[in-house]
């Protein structure tokens, strides 16, 4: 009788364990909720092309301004990915563009042909789109997702956490979501030489989707404690084209 009782408890434990979703499935379920929260009248799935401006101010550790840029970002998603970023620096127009197969860079109308330079600019262009397209891009094939324990950020906010693992030698990302609204409220990234914590301070709702409005990026230590304000961002003048 005793052995039968122990075996029954063991079987129940196995059954309960088998019914618990994996951390990856839980992460994907949270992302689906977040996507619904960010989509009001329009859907990212139907987005074919977009345009927006992004103002960036970089700050030094002492609080002084390192640089300011105001870039026009243009992307086409369908039928294939294209992108172009245009801005003025030192009275010269810079145009960084990807036509789906080739990267080009013009500085004051002169084409830059250095291969390593163009490869870096392609990474910058991809990063600009990646930053815009959250939380949707997190569901792309490739990264390994896992839901982590809830965390209290340095500002006292309790958040749901998804760890995004892009593999060995890649940066490690944590994305933070409001436990009630499921909106993405920030993210943290560990790079080789530093760690950054980015907060979404506001959203732009005029396109029928909740997109980035204003953001702040802080350099933080491994405990997530702020060291200094590194960057300020403002996204504006969105123009979206849907299928």
Residue, then its C-alpha position, 0 to 999 in steps of 0.5 A: x500500500x505504501x509503495x502504491x501511494x508513493x508511486x501515485x505521488x510520483x506519477x502526479x508530479x510527473x504529470x504536473x511537470x509535463x503540463x508546465x510550459x517550457x521557458x521558451x514557450x512561456x517567452x513566446x506566449x508573453x511576446x504574443x501578448x506584448x504584440x497585441x498590446x502594441x497593435x491597436x488599429x494596425x498590425x506589424x504583419x501587414x507592414x510593407x514599408x515605413x519611414x521615421x526620424x530618429x534624433x540621438x544625443x550621445x553624452x560623455x560620462x561627465x554629462x557633456x554632449x559628445x554628439x547629436x544626430x537627426x537621421x531619416x530612416x527608411x525601410x521596405x520590408x516586403x517583398x524583401x528588405x531594403x533600408x536607407x539612413x540619411x543625415x547631415x554631419x559637418x555640413x555633409x550629407x551622409x547616405x547609408x543604404x542597402x538595396x537588398x543585395x549591396x551596401x552603399x555609403x555616400x559622404x557629400x556625394x562621394x561613394x565610400x568603397x572600403x569593404x570593412x567600412x561598408x560591412x560595419x555600416x550594414x550592421x548599423x543599418x540592421x541595428x537601427x531596424x532591429x531597435x525599431x521593430x521590437x517586440x516583433x523581431x524577437x519572434x524571428x527564427x534564430x535567437x533562443x528565448x527563455x522567460x526568466x524570473x520577474x525582476x525589480x529594476x533600479x527605478x523600482x519597477x517590477x518587470x517580466x523578463x525575456x532572455x534572448x540568446x543569439x549564441x556564442x560570441x554574441x551580445x546577451x539581451x534581456x527584454x522587460x515587459x509590464x506584467x499587467x499591460x505587457x508593453x515592452x518598457x525597456x531592455x538591457x544588453x551585455x556587450x563585450x566591453x560594457x552593459x546598457x539599460x534602455x528605458x522606453x519613456x513614451x510611445x507614439x500611437x498616431x499610426x495605430x501601433x504603439x511605437x518608440x517615442x522617447x528613450x534613454x540609455x544608461x551605462x550600468x554595472x553587472x548589478x544593473x545599477x546606473x553609472x551615467x546617462x549615455x544616450x537620449x533618443x526621440x523617434x518621430x514623424x512616422x509614416x507607415x505603409x500597410x498592405 
